[in-house]
Amino acid sequence: MSESRLLNIGLIGAGRIGSSHAELIVRTVPEARLVAIADPVEGAAARLATALHVPAAYTDPALLLADPAVEAVVITAPARFHAGLVEQAAAAGKAVFCEKPAGMSLEEIDRVARAVEANGVLFRIGFNRRFADGFPQARAAVEAGRIGAPQLLRSTTRDPGLADPGAVAPWTIFLETLIHDFDTLNFLNPGARAVQVHAVADALVAPDYRDAGLLDTAVVTLRYDNGAIATAEASFSAAYGYDTRAEAFGSGGMVTAGGLAASSLRYYGPAGLAVETVRADTQSMRGAYTAELQAFTHTALGNPVDGPGVEAAREALRIALGCIESCRTGAPVELSAAGAAR
Ligand SMILES: NC(=O)c1ccc[n+]([C@@H]2O[C@H](COP(=O)([O-])OP(=O)(O)OC[C@H]3O[C@@H](n4cnc5c(N)ncnc54)[C@H](O)[C@@H]3O)[C@@H](O)[C@H]2O)c1
């Protein structure tokens, strides 16, 4: 029996989600081999590499990119470094899986697009909700016409807590949290483009940080060019767990996806009905993270599996950037046909 080929992956950024993705690559992606980890914090890559029996650890991501054993990279560094790292990885000929967002501006995303195109490498963005239970099925139902014409769409992200409000970079709620919801809305409204956004946001969880620019609670309304009206909403602190849900309602019906039950267990007792809820993205999205990393690996090995690329990254970012402008002006923002938030 011939040995099937494995994809040698290097991971850049050994923080919270990087540690989770590294573990998933090692334990749940049979077609991949994690061969290197890089993180500029002294000891961070080495500790994770030792724990997962990964052969190489670097403090300089450039050394990982120069490592000939690395065929593909998973980028889980902080958002502001993504575009530059994707450009360098593409120039080194590596297939790229990048956590969201792929850039902080449309100029950065366009540079990412050019680098990916010029070097002919695979690029995937970490919009994991497309792989979460119920979401691809919801999209398939919309595509099959089962809800009729989409009229109302909704997507929600409620994170379980805000440990350090002072460490949240400006506009994170749009660029790193709601960007999942914007992609979900785009995913559930195939072929349509957002044309207008209006964002209302505040620091309701940690009001002491409002003056420093924190936004921890937001509602966004969107108009699409097929007429659909959508809302996206986020909070950084849901007392009951990690809550992600979406809905697409149309002339012929409705689909919903997501939720926060930790399992199908329902406890019925003297106090009523109890459902245990998920407490972290790494718990609730474990299956989705696994599926997106498997899809990336399978595709990089030459067996294409659908997944979000540069265009999806750009479409969601232009909505996020429109939200920032809407917050600044207090008014709805038209997203130009050329794709830029004015
Ligand atoms: N898809 C999801 O559900 C999901 C969930 C969490 C985080 N994320 C995204 O993943 C990214 C990282 O988030 P996190 O919560 O793991 O952050 P984190 O701060 O916990 O980890 C970031 C790591 O990157 C390292 N780092 C810093 N500068 C670097 C550089 N120039 N090159 C390489 N590594 C560098 C840091 O030392 C740290 O270990 C963010 O873009 C975030 O939005 C996605």
The ligand as an ORCA input file, in Angstrom:
! r2SCAN-3c Opt
* xyz 0 1
  N     -11.568     32.393     14.009
  C     -11.711     32.494     15.310
  O     -12.688     32.012     15.866
  C     -10.664     33.216     16.107
  C     -10.688     33.110     17.498
  C      -9.704     33.792     18.210
  C      -8.772     34.564     17.558
  N      -8.800     34.671     16.210
  C      -7.839     35.544     15.492
  O      -6.545     34.985     15.627
  C      -5.580     36.025     15.747
  C      -4.786     35.816     17.041
  O      -5.673     35.889     18.137
  P      -5.280     35.298     19.582
  O      -6.484     35.478     20.421
  O      -4.698     33.938     19.452
  O      -4.149     36.337     20.025
  P      -2.974     36.111     21.074
  O      -2.515     37.463     21.455
  O      -3.405     35.158     22.142
  O      -1.832     35.386     20.237
  C      -1.070     36.022     19.260
  C       0.316     35.387     19.265
  O       1.058     35.917     18.172
  C       2.364     36.279     18.631
  N       2.899     37.345     17.792
  C       2.968     38.672     18.050
  N       3.536     39.325     17.010
  C       3.818     38.388     16.071
  C       4.412     38.436     14.802
  N       4.800     39.590     14.247
  N       4.572     37.288     14.119
  C       4.163     36.131     14.664
  N       3.593     36.008     15.867
  C       3.411     37.134     16.573
  C       2.161     36.668     20.092
  O       3.386     36.561     20.810
  C       1.099     35.679     20.551
  O       1.683     34.494     21.033
  C      -6.375     37.341     15.699
  O      -6.350     37.844     14.390
  C      -7.771     36.942     16.082
  O      -8.770     37.772     15.527
  C      -9.707     33.993     15.485
*
